[in-house]
Amino acid sequence: MSINSLAGRGLAARSFNFGPFGSFQTRRPKMVLDVHPPHLLFLGDIKNPLDAKTAMGVLEWRPEHCIGQFRLPGCEIDLGLPDLSPAECEKSPDWSSAAWW
């Protein structure tokens, strides 16, 4: 059966490649996520710093984009940013849109 006859039946051909060490992988389109600053980093009620990896990474790589942290009661992690609620963040002069992690 040819690829054209498969496409006519609603089936699409996939392109494949072999990754490092001969592992079989499908090619996937790259997805780009564009999140505009400033950011209010959501920590929830976590107690383990490993649970805050994304927020810590954003703060490490783009500290100038982070205007505050939003923590729920019981959260033991502090990133050293001001504690803000979404309503308080909205009143901030740096506010245009925020990403909650």
C-alpha positions, -999 to 999 in steps of 0.1 A, spaced: 0 0 0 15 34 -9 15 65 12 -9 82 -12 -35 55 -8 -31 58 31 -37 95 29 -68 90 8 -82 69 37 -77 96 62 -44 82 75 -14 105 75 22 93 71 45 102 100 81 111 96 104 93 120 140 96 130 164 77 152 176 97 182 208 92 202 219 57 208 195 44 181 163 51 200 132 55 178 115 89 180 88 106 161 94 142 148 71 166 166 66 203 158 82 226 182 58 245 204 66 280 215 50 294 246 51 332 248 43 344 283 45 382 286 59 398 318 54 408 345 49 376 364 32 368 397 48 334 408 22 310 423 37 287 450 5 273 464 9 256 498 41 237 491 67 227 517 94 211 495 116 235 474 117 209 446 80 216 441 88 252 432 113 244 404 94 264 377 89 295 398 126 293 410 137 290 374 117 320 362 131 340 391 167 329 383 165 336 346 142 367 345 142 384 379 134 417 363 100 402 351 89 389 386 69 413 407 57 391 435 48 357 448 14 343 456 14 318 485 -14 299 501 -16 294 539 9 267 549 34 275 522 70 272 537 88 284 506 98 320 502 114 333 470 123 367 485 96 385 465 68 405 480 37 385 489 9 397 466 -26 385 459 -38 386 423 -59 416 432 -29 434 447 -8 425 417 -34 440 394 -30 473 412 8 473 409 22 498 385 42 470 368 10 451 360 -1 444 325 -7 406 326 6 380 349 14 343 346 3 321 376 25 290 379 
